[in-house]
Structures are given as C-alpha cells and as structure tokens.
Amino acid sequence: MALVGQNKITIDEFYKLRQKSDALLEFIDGLVYMSPSPSTKH
C-alpha cells in the first residue's frame, strides 16, 4: 500500500530541516522519518 503525498527531498534539504528541528529525524532513500524521543520509561 502506497502512502499518499510522499515527497522525496535531497540530503542538503534534510540537513537544513534537521538544523531547524529538535526532533530526531532520519533520512532514508529521500524520505524523512521522525523517531520518538528517548525516555526513561523503557
């Protein structure tokens, strides 16, 4: 099943996005994924 609205970005765009965000972001194959923040409730 395909996701609606997948917009691939360049690695340069990802680095700019990461500088502006406090979220944990991953760049995989042109797509950005947000990882949950680590917590002490493991």
PyMOL Python script that loads the backbone (N, CA, C, O; Angstrom):
from pymol import cmd

cmd.read_pdbstr("""\
ATOM      1  N   MET A   1       0.846  -1.177   0.000  1.00  0.00           N
ATOM      2  CA  MET A   1       0.000   0.000   0.000  1.00  0.00           C
ATOM      3  C   MET A   1       0.890   1.239   0.000  1.00  0.00           C
ATOM      4  O   MET A   1       1.769   1.371   0.851  1.00  0.00           O
ATOM      5  N   ALA A   2       0.671   2.121  -0.925  1.00  0.00           N
ATOM      6  CA  ALA A   2       1.472   3.340  -1.040  1.00  0.00           C
ATOM      7  C   ALA A   2       0.942   4.425  -0.118  1.00  0.00           C
ATOM      8  O   ALA A   2      -0.261   4.539   0.117  1.00  0.00           O
ATOM      9  N   LEU A   3       1.864   5.210   0.393  1.00  0.00           N
ATOM     10  CA  LEU A   3       1.476   6.348   1.216  1.00  0.00           C
ATOM     11  C   LEU A   3       1.137   7.528   0.323  1.00  0.00           C
ATOM     12  O   LEU A   3       1.771   7.739  -0.711  1.00  0.00           O
ATOM     13  N   VAL A   4       0.154   8.279   0.719  1.00  0.00           N
ATOM     14  CA  VAL A   4      -0.256   9.448  -0.051  1.00  0.00           C
ATOM     15  C   VAL A   4       0.672  10.611   0.263  1.00  0.00           C
ATOM     16  O   VAL A   4       1.002  10.848   1.425  1.00  0.00           O
ATOM     17  N   GLY A   5       1.092  11.333  -0.759  1.00  0.00           N
ATOM     18  CA  GLY A   5       1.859  12.558  -0.560  1.00  0.00           C
ATOM     19  C   GLY A   5       3.312  12.361  -0.183  1.00  0.00           C
ATOM     20  O   GLY A   5       3.866  13.182   0.548  1.00  0.00           O
ATOM     21  N   GLN A   6       3.945  11.305  -0.653  1.00  0.00           N
ATOM     22  CA  GLN A   6       5.368  11.122  -0.377  1.00  0.00           C
ATOM     23  C   GLN A   6       6.164  12.095  -1.234  1.00  0.00           C
ATOM     24  O   GLN A   6       6.113  12.035  -2.463  1.00  0.00           O
ATOM     25  N   ASN A   7       6.891  12.981  -0.594  1.00  0.00           N
ATOM     26  CA  ASN A   7       7.741  13.930  -1.303  1.00  0.00           C
ATOM     27  C   ASN A   7       9.180  13.657  -0.927  1.00  0.00           C
ATOM     28  O   ASN A   7       9.574  13.855   0.222  1.00  0.00           O
ATOM     29  N   LYS A   8       9.965  13.204  -1.885  1.00  0.00           N
ATOM     30  CA  LYS A   8      11.377  12.947  -1.619  1.00  0.00           C
ATOM     31  C   LYS A   8      12.136  14.262  -1.623  1.00  0.00           C
ATOM     32  O   LYS A   8      11.813  15.182  -2.375  1.00  0.00           O
ATOM     33  N   ILE A   9      13.153  14.336  -0.768  1.00  0.00           N
ATOM     34  CA  ILE A   9      13.979  15.535  -0.670  1.00  0.00           C
ATOM     35  C   ILE A   9      15.438  15.144  -0.859  1.00  0.00           C
ATOM     36  O   ILE A   9      15.782  13.962  -0.841  1.00  0.00           O
ATOM     37  N   THR A  10      16.278  16.132  -1.039  1.00  0.00           N
ATOM     38  CA  THR A  10      17.712  15.886  -1.186  1.00  0.00           C
ATOM     39  C   THR A  10      18.358  15.850   0.198  1.00  0.00           C
ATOM     40  O   THR A  10      17.759  16.270   1.188  1.00  0.00           O
ATOM     41  N   ILE A  11      19.579  15.347   0.248  1.00  0.00           N
ATOM     42  CA  ILE A  11      20.302  15.297   1.517  1.00  0.00           C
ATOM     43  C   ILE A  11      20.585  16.705   2.034  1.00  0.00           C
ATOM     44  O   ILE A  11      20.589  16.925   3.245  1.00  0.00           O
ATOM     45  N   ASP A  12      20.822  17.658   1.136  1.00  0.00           N
ATOM     46  CA  ASP A  12      21.046  19.046   1.558  1.00  0.00           C
ATOM     47  C   ASP A  12      19.793  19.627   2.207  1.00  0.00           C
ATOM     48  O   ASP A  12      19.882  20.327   3.215  1.00  0.00           O
ATOM     49  N   GLU A  13      18.631  19.339   1.633  1.00  0.00           N
ATOM     50  CA  GLU A  13      17.370  19.806   2.220  1.00  0.00           C
ATOM     51  C   GLU A  13      17.153  19.174   3.589  1.00  0.00           C
ATOM     52  O   GLU A  13      16.644  19.821   4.504  1.00  0.00           O
ATOM     53  N   PHE A  14      17.543  17.902   3.726  1.00  0.00           N
ATOM     54  CA  PHE A  14      17.405  17.220   5.007  1.00  0.00           C
ATOM     55  C   PHE A  14      18.274  17.875   6.072  1.00  0.00           C
ATOM     56  O   PHE A  14      17.822  18.085   7.197  1.00  0.00           O
ATOM     57  N   TYR A  15      19.519  18.201   5.728  1.00  0.00           N
ATOM     58  CA  TYR A  15      20.406  18.846   6.701  1.00  0.00           C
ATOM     59  C   TYR A  15      19.850  20.188   7.154  1.00  0.00           C
ATOM     60  O   TYR A  15      19.939  20.528   8.334  1.00  0.00           O
ATOM     61  N   LYS A  16      19.278  20.953   6.233  1.00  0.00           N
ATOM     62  CA  LYS A  16      18.662  22.230   6.597  1.00  0.00           C
ATOM     63  C   LYS A  16      17.468  22.015   7.514  1.00  0.00           C
ATOM     64  O   LYS A  16      17.288  22.751   8.485  1.00  0.00           O
ATOM     65  N   LEU A  17      16.657  21.016   7.214  1.00  0.00           N
ATOM     66  CA  LEU A  17      15.492  20.697   8.040  1.00  0.00           C
ATOM     67  C   LEU A  17      15.926  20.269   9.435  1.00  0.00           C
ATOM     68  O   LEU A  17      15.326  20.673  10.431  1.00  0.00           O
ATOM     69  N   ARG A  18      16.974  19.450   9.503  1.00  0.00           N
ATOM     70  CA  ARG A  18      17.457  18.944  10.787  1.00  0.00           C
ATOM     71  C   ARG A  18      18.001  20.061  11.669  1.00  0.00           C
ATOM     72  O   ARG A  18      17.873  19.997  12.892  1.00  0.00           O
ATOM     73  N   GLN A  19      18.606  21.083  11.069  1.00  0.00           N
ATOM     74  CA  GLN A  19      19.127  22.211  11.842  1.00  0.00           C
ATOM     75  C   GLN A  19      18.003  23.014  12.481  1.00  0.00           C
ATOM     76  O   GLN A  19      18.197  23.617  13.537  1.00  0.00           O
ATOM     77  N   LYS A  20      16.837  23.031  11.858  1.00  0.00           N
ATOM     78  CA  LYS A  20      15.708  23.820  12.350  1.00  0.00           C
ATOM     79  C   LYS A  20      14.815  23.046  13.307  1.00  0.00           C
ATOM     80  O   LYS A  20      13.905  23.628  13.898  1.00  0.00           O
ATOM     81  N   SER A  21      15.051  21.751  13.476  1.00  0.00           N
ATOM     82  CA  SER A  21      14.152  20.908  14.255  1.00  0.00           C
ATOM     83  C   SER A  21      14.856  20.302  15.465  1.00  0.00           C
ATOM     84  O   SER A  21      16.042  19.976  15.413  1.00  0.00           O
ATOM     85  N   ASP A  22      14.105  20.158  16.551  1.00  0.00           N
ATOM     86  CA  ASP A  22      14.613  19.469  17.741  1.00  0.00           C
ATOM     87  C   ASP A  22      14.261  17.982  17.712  1.00  0.00           C
ATOM     88  O   ASP A  22      14.729  17.219  18.557  1.00  0.00           O
ATOM     89  N   ALA A  23      13.450  17.574  16.758  1.00  0.00           N
ATOM     90  CA  ALA A  23      13.015  16.180  16.662  1.00  0.00           C
ATOM     91  C   ALA A  23      14.159  15.304  16.152  1.00  0.00           C
ATOM     92  O   ALA A  23      15.080  15.782  15.489  1.00  0.00           O
ATOM     93  N   LEU A  24      14.082  14.029  16.472  1.00  0.00           N
ATOM     94  CA  LEU A  24      15.048  13.063  15.954  1.00  0.00           C
ATOM     95  C   LEU A  24      14.582  12.642  14.567  1.00  0.00           C
ATOM     96  O   LEU A  24      13.553  11.981  14.426  1.00  0.00           O
ATOM     97  N   LEU A  25      15.335  13.021  13.553  1.00  0.00           N
ATOM     98  CA  LEU A  25      14.945  12.759  12.178  1.00  0.00           C
ATOM     99  C   LEU A  25      15.913  11.796  11.525  1.00  0.00           C
ATOM    100  O   LEU A  25      17.114  11.826  11.791  1.00  0.00           O
ATOM    101  N   GLU A  26      15.373  10.935  10.660  1.00  0.00           N
ATOM    102  CA  GLU A  26      16.190  10.012   9.885  1.00  0.00           C
ATOM    103  C   GLU A  26      15.899  10.239   8.410  1.00  0.00           C
ATOM    104  O   GLU A  26      14.761  10.512   8.030  1.00  0.00           O
ATOM    105  N   PHE A  27      16.917  10.127   7.594  1.00  0.00           N
ATOM    106  CA  PHE A  27      16.803  10.290   6.148  1.00  0.00           C
ATOM    107  C   PHE A  27      17.066   8.942   5.505  1.00  0.00           C
ATOM    108  O   PHE A  27      18.180   8.422   5.577  1.00  0.00           O
ATOM    109  N   ILE A  28      16.045   8.371   4.874  1.00  0.00           N
ATOM    110  CA  ILE A  28      16.184   7.061   4.242  1.00  0.00           C
ATOM    111  C   ILE A  28      15.614   7.129   2.833  1.00  0.00           C
ATOM    112  O   ILE A  28      14.413   7.325   2.644  1.00  0.00           O
ATOM    113  N   ASP A  29      16.470   6.970   1.871  1.00  0.00           N
ATOM    114  CA  ASP A  29      16.050   6.898   0.466  1.00  0.00           C
ATOM    115  C   ASP A  29      15.216   8.098   0.028  1.00  0.00           C
ATOM    116  O   ASP A  29      14.236   7.948  -0.701  1.00  0.00           O
ATOM    117  N   GLY A  30      15.607   9.284   0.475  1.00  0.00           N
ATOM    118  CA  GLY A  30      14.922  10.500   0.067  1.00  0.00           C
ATOM    119  C   GLY A  30      13.717  10.868   0.907  1.00  0.00           C
ATOM    120  O   GLY A  30      13.097  11.906   0.675  1.00  0.00           O
ATOM    121  N   LEU A  31      13.373  10.035   1.882  1.00  0.00           N
ATOM    122  CA  LEU A  31      12.226  10.295   2.748  1.00  0.00           C
ATOM    123  C   LEU A  31      12.705  10.584   4.163  1.00  0.00           C
ATOM    124  O   LEU A  31      13.725  10.052   4.601  1.00  0.00           O
ATOM    125  N   VAL A  32      11.968  11.425   4.872  1.00  0.00           N
ATOM    126  CA  VAL A  32      12.317  11.796   6.241  1.00  0.00           C
ATOM    127  C   VAL A  32      11.370  11.083   7.195  1.00  0.00           C
ATOM    128  O   VAL A  32      10.153  11.107   7.014  1.00  0.00           O
ATOM    129  N   TYR A  33      11.941  10.453   8.207  1.00  0.00           N
ATOM    130  CA  TYR A  33      11.172   9.763   9.234  1.00  0.00           C
ATOM    131  C   TYR A  33      11.486  10.395  10.579  1.00  0.00           C
ATOM    132  O   TYR A  33      12.641  10.700  10.874  1.00  0.00           O
ATOM    133  N   MET A  34      10.458  10.591  11.394  1.00  0.00           N
ATOM    134  CA  MET A  34      10.657  11.140  12.728  1.00  0.00           C
ATOM    135  C   MET A  34      10.668   9.985  13.724  1.00  0.00           C
ATOM    136  O   MET A  34       9.749   9.167  13.754  1.00  0.00           O
ATOM    137  N   SER A  35      11.723   9.931  14.538  1.00  0.00           N
ATOM    138  CA  SER A  35      11.847   8.900  15.565  1.00  0.00           C
ATOM    139  C   SER A  35      11.325   9.442  16.883  1.00  0.00           C
ATOM    140  O   SER A  35      11.458  10.634  17.160  1.00  0.00           O
ATOM    141  N   PRO A  36      10.734   8.580  17.698  1.00  0.00           N
ATOM    142  CA  PRO A  36      10.279   9.047  19.010  1.00  0.00           C
ATOM    143  C   PRO A  36      11.465   9.431  19.884  1.00  0.00           C
ATOM    144  O   PRO A  36      12.543   8.847  19.773  1.00  0.00           O
ATOM    145  N   SER A  37      11.263  10.396  20.739  1.00  0.00           N
ATOM    146  CA  SER A  37      12.312  10.818  21.663  1.00  0.00           C
ATOM    147  C   SER A  37      12.553   9.732  22.698  1.00  0.00           C
ATOM    148  O   SER A  37      11.609   9.075  23.137  1.00  0.00           O
ATOM    149  N   PRO A  38      13.799   9.535  23.091  1.00  0.00           N
ATOM    150  CA  PRO A  38      14.080   8.548  24.132  1.00  0.00           C
ATOM    151  C   PRO A  38      13.477   8.991  25.461  1.00  0.00           C
ATOM    152  O   PRO A  38      13.380  10.184  25.750  1.00  0.00           O
ATOM    153  N   SER A  39      13.081   8.023  26.250  1.00  0.00           N
ATOM    154  CA  SER A  39      12.507   8.350  27.553  1.00  0.00           C
ATOM    155  C   SER A  39      13.055   7.391  28.605  1.00  0.00           C
ATOM    156  O   SER A  39      13.680   6.383  28.279  1.00  0.00           O
ATOM    157  N   THR A  40      12.813   7.717  29.850  1.00  0.00           N
ATOM    158  CA  THR A  40      13.264   6.863  30.948  1.00  0.00           C
ATOM    159  C   THR A  40      12.259   5.759  31.248  1.00  0.00           C
ATOM    160  O   THR A  40      12.517   4.925  32.115  1.00  0.00           O
ATOM    161  N   LYS A  41      11.129   5.726  30.564  1.00  0.00           N
ATOM    162  CA  LYS A  41      10.093   4.716  30.802  1.00  0.00           C
ATOM    163  C   LYS A  41      10.312   3.464  29.964  1.00  0.00           C
ATOM    164  O   LYS A  41       9.343   2.813  29.572  1.00  0.00           O
ATOM    165  N   HIS A  42      11.529   3.122  29.688  1.00  0.00           N
ATOM    166  CA  HIS A  42      11.820   1.952  28.863  1.00  0.00           C
ATOM    167  C   HIS A  42      11.308   0.724  29.508  1.00  0.00           C
ATOM    168  O   HIS A  42      11.458  -0.369  28.962  1.00  0.00           O
TER     169      HIS A  42
END
""", "prot")
cmd.dss("prot")
cmd.show_as("cartoon", "prot")
cmd.util.cbc("prot")
cmd.orient("prot")
